[in-house]
Every structure is written in C-alpha cells, then in structure tokens.
Amino acid sequence: MSMAQDLMGEFEEQAPLTRKFLERLPEEKLGWKPHQKSLTAGQLALHLAQVPGSVARLVRLNPAQFPGVGGPTAQPARKGEILEAHDEGMAAVRLELLSHSDSAMQELWQLQVNGQALLTMPRGKFIRDIMLNHWYQHRGQFSVYLRMLDVAVPSTWGPSADEAPAFIQKQTA
C-alpha cells in the first residue's frame, strides 16, 4: 500500500465523523463563543470543514506560499455553508491525495513566506501533521464547544458521554 493510500484510508474513516460533528452545531449558535479570545462556533466549524481540502490543494505546489494565519476568520451565515465547505474539501482530498507517489510523499516540501523558507519537511509528514493531526485537534476543540452548548457529542474512536462508537452501535442494533 502506498503512503497516499494509507493516508486516504484514514481520511475516509474520519471524514464522516467530522461531518457528524459539524451537523450537530445548532444554526442559531453560529455566533456563539466560549471566551472573548475564542473563535465563534461557526468560525471554528468552518475552519474544521476547510482544513483537509486546503492542505490537499496546498501540497501540490512545491514550494508553496504560506496562506497566512491570524487574520480574520470567515463567519458563516448559515450551517449549510459549513457543510458545503466540508463536502468540497473532501472532494479536493479525494482528487489530490492519491496523485502523490511514494517518492513525491518523501520529497522535501517547502512552505515559504515572501520567498523565504518557513518550513521544510517531507510532503507526507506535512499531510499527516496538518491535514490529519491538525484536523483532529480542532475536532476535539469543537467537541468542547458542543458540550458547552449542551449538544450531544459524537463518538470517535471511543465513546463520548452521549454515544457509543459506531462499531458498538452496529452490534447492539
């Protein structure tokens, strides 16, 4: 199995779980935030929806220009925008990820700012760290938002306080 196929397998398992989290955000709570310094629930959900597709498109370039962080984060007007962004991102990953051979995944990939190297690492490691691990980190953060909003938190690898993992749900059904 190629590195891209391995990452794709994990991605395909996690994408529906992430969508489940996003679907649970109440439309009327898009502007809610737990703290003055926090993103709104809608902003965090939109970021969570966009991460995989953004990374998949970014890594096809080498070097790639840093897209920037810390600026204003878009505030979605409706939950449908978030779900559309998620679905578009999933399609981008499916289109882009498998186009990378093992040698392309091992190739040193560079992220630049104004022509200066900001980060250099194997392309596959960047995909693992930012497309997947960064995605999981924000999904965990989002689960706290859901809990604070008194919304049932989906299970992921194990149970949440609200539901058993899918493999247990299937056995008991």
C-alpha positions, 0 to 999 in steps of 0.5 A: 500500500502506498503512503497516499493510500494509507493516508486516504484510508484514514481520511475516509474513516474520519471524514464522516465523523467530522461531518457528524460533528459539524451537523450537530452545531445548532444554526442559531449558535453560529455566533456563539463563543466560549471566551472573548479570545475564542473563535465563534462556533461557526468560525471554528466549524468552518475552519474544521470543514476547510482544513483537509481540502486546503492542505490537499490543494496546498501540497501540490505546489512545491514550494508553496506560499504560506496562506497566512494565519491570524487574520480574520476568520470567515463567519458563516451565515448559515450551517449549510455553508459549513457543510458545503465547505466540508463536502468540497474539501473532501472532494479536493482530498479525494482528487489530490491525495492519491496523485502523490507517489511514494517518492513525491510523499518523501520529497522535501516540501517547502512552505515559504513566506515572501520567498523565504523558507518557513518550513521544510519537511517531507510532503507526507509528514506535512499531510499527516501533521496538518491535514490529519493531526491538525484536523483532529485537534480542532475536532476535539476543540469543537467537541468542547464547544458542543458540550458547552452548548449542551449538544450531544457529542459524537463518538470517535474512536471511543465513546463520548458521554452521549454515544457509543462508537459506531462499531458498538452501535452496529452490534447492539442494533 
